[in-house]
């Protein structure tokens, strides 16, 4: 056993080629075992085993500095930098994050989880080194899929002007999460097909030097290539071709499905937990496929994450021209949606909350100033969404709801969602975003007759007095539960309100509450700062109505248990009712 | 006279070459006259005269659709699409905007003012056309300077996958606002030097077809090139070399200074209004140059707008390696700042509020999750900033102040600003942004001893009772004036508070106000939604203290007079005091 003895990269400096090959085997065995038990990013890590060994063999981390893009290929790096325990010891699987993490190791320089950032971040390290007169190697590692993101492309262009050492390792496995999309991928193919010799070379056209590695899973080639660029005095790209999923037959064969995996049975590859019921992905997919058939102007857009709304290979074929994957290019996805709407099409762009952050200016300028009727469907925008610090869905309300012209809707049930979606797709007055509920999937067969075009009309679902609970989206059931508990404790029936609209205040309804309510309680599934509740507090600022805003504290959370966080933020019905009662 | 007779592009369809040349002369005369009286974007428009004539001669607008990037080269287009009056009639100069504008003309499809968006937006029009089975030409026009922006690069990559007509006209005048920065510009130079024949071709490497026009100010070449790509069935780039400022000698010679101009004397080129006093640009420049001398780790970053903080050609040379212009690449600017701070450097990135919008995800992920001590200096963040709808500086408080870890500071004087800047540059605990005051430049020689590292400590500048006025940044003097007026009207001395911190609430101070204040008034120079005042309202939600939030309504404003907008939003001291008095 080699792996278990490795405490730092210096431990592999004297390995022979055979020892490194043996180490690679052990690393794959550990990867497979952990992924089968724990789940995680699969294909990219299997492909990067040899390259990671070669990088650590040739360079001198942490003096030489590696910056990994998106972190989906950092597991082998973690294994070689004192964190092998996180892959060998089942009890310690959760001791390390799935992302590069400076708190874990001096070999990591940034917490990274979004794509396309490594080149620009590493450029910063290089600039700092140059100011100090240092000579260490700075190495950015980026996958081919991530290259299409705006920040990565900007970064390549800026990196080329560095007048000093800078190495960009492009891990080309010919895949994004799904297949790549974009014109540059034809050039990557040309380079692969010509062993990097084609004259027309994307990287060279960006002003960068270029080295090609035909087999990025061959240790000797990799070591030679890295030795050749080590201590370079100018920016250079090492374009290496790796096999996604290398060494794990199932992942080699079905690259898209095995980009990321849930725990699975090692023999069959079948996931241990199966879900085939209805959820907001399947509901969105089914709605869109139906609607597309009826209306050729409806078009679904994805930025490299079609699975978000259940569009697998087969569904994508069915949709044909009415589906477009722009690759990892969220900015363009929003601009494209705006352009399609301006041209009379009906675009729907389903996307994770955390990745919408990459499009703030496109939302504001390209979409909302132009007031084009595109529809965005926002997934995992919740404390119940992804819980890694880089993938939180609790910031979209302040980010989006304060952009003029945008109508941001918050359904609480499947029926409300579909009614909103259908309204949004067919209207041509407003840019609309819909915040998918998380946690429970509630379907109650209620027929929705509300006209969502009459903006900012909240709805009283239970008329009461003294206290009104306004429950936004995912937290609407919490409002109902709190009202029930309040009634049990006080005998007074409280008012319960479904506001539907995140982006506006229903003056009339809120004013009407003043006559027989002392307290208005708001509940929102996101941070309080800049959010929904503060607007209500401001509205009642000049009145005698007391307002209690419940939501999350403004902070970066990491790998949390939602129940703990809810409790910390007084978001159980007991705490809420206690806080209301404490007011009097 | 030709120009005055042109009501639509169809009017030039039968022009002879000589007539078009005469028209070009007239257009330049009108441009020069208007710019000398009115100011505006200069160099880019002079360079685009012939290309615009040729585009309208060859294509059939508005059936064929032009999408201009950033709009700084749309004046000739406006002249030929029924808006010549806006350049010929001095009384109507203000009837048209400086940007493409669908409300003005059916020949404009988007309101555009930020760079790098045209390709992605036009892609949307192309997709919509393809869904409908249309055949019209879609033409995106983009300058070489704008190409380096992430959205533009994403857009080129996505455009290449269109299986239908799409034309990208690259207006290469070898300049951004200042000189270009980025590796790709070496390739553009290579293409210019080889008449477009170099094998290594950035556009081809992006998967696009390519046509080169050596003289982009020669009508015959342009007409031939556009005819050759008209009705193409695949995406193609027309790379034309134009001369920035063509036909206006001063602008031909000094391209950076004449990118944009204030009103000037036609004979001498001297600006009609001269300002050479101290302002926040000069103060920032002087501080940075001094600090750089003392500390080699200090580095200033710009994203193609060095003039924002007074860095002209000479100053940039002085700063040497301690200055970096990333070109139009705001995302990378923020990531770079984070990386430099992570590497022990001290980066300062001065930037307009409106362009910081392009970096939301980089602020959140690259900078704030990593909690790196970079300094951002935010200019024109105010109702007194730029007043075009695409350049407003009234949205940065909700956008930025709700990002965890960021410390967003709001000075009210030169002395406070410099104290904050100096603290921020030298500390290594927090990412910091500083919101430059607008309107008045206040310097009072006050010695600032406050420790800005003790976060969220507001300061009572005048102790009073009953009413407390909290005036943020630019609006602090308004708070003072309102307090004075309140005292005149009631005889009661009010409390006046300078909060300094936009990103946090001073619980202790706010609680202390409860004992002898009935009302707290907040004043902020930005939209209220998601802003500073709402946090104060939420804080006092459970108390008897009334809160009145004053600021701007959430809306897109365009070409307004600040005084009007302030009045509409009850932001005069008289209105504020009246509203306070009306409470009781």
Interface residues (C-beta under 8 A of the other chain):
Chain A: X67 X102 X109 X110 X111 X112 X113 X114 X117 X120 X121 X122 X123 X124 X125 X126 X127 X128 X129 X130 X131 X132 X148 X149 X150 X151 X153 X154 X155 X156 X157 X158 X159 X160 X161 X181 X182 X183 X184 X185 X186 X187 X199 X200 X201 X202 X204 X205 X206 X207 X208 X235 X296 X297 X299 X321 X322 X324 X326 X327 X329 X331 X332 X335 X336 X337 X338 X339 X340 X341 X342 X343 X344 X345 X347 X357 X358 X360 X361 X362 X364 X365 X366 X368 X369 X370 X389 X390 X395 X398 X399 X401 X402 X403 X404 X405 X527 X528 X529 X530 X531 X533 X534 X535 X537 X538 X540 X541 X542 X543 X546 X547 X548 X549 X554 X555 X556 X583
Chain B: X67 X102 X109 X110 X111 X112 X113 X114 X117 X120 X121 X122 X123 X124 X125 X126 X127 X128 X129 X130 X131 X132 X148 X149 X150 X151 X153 X154 X155 X156 X157 X158 X159 X160 X161 X181 X182 X183 X184 X185 X186 X187 X199 X200 X201 X202 X204 X205 X206 X207 X208 X235 X296 X297 X299 X321 X322 X324 X326 X327 X329 X331 X332 X335 X336 X337 X338 X339 X340 X341 X342 X343 X344 X345 X347 X357 X358 X360 X361 X362 X364 X365 X366 X368 X369 X370 X389 X390 X395 X398 X399 X401 X402 X403 X404 X405 X527 X528 X529 X530 X531 X533 X534 X535 X537 X538 X540 X541 X542 X543 X546 X547 X548 X549 X554 X555 X556 X583
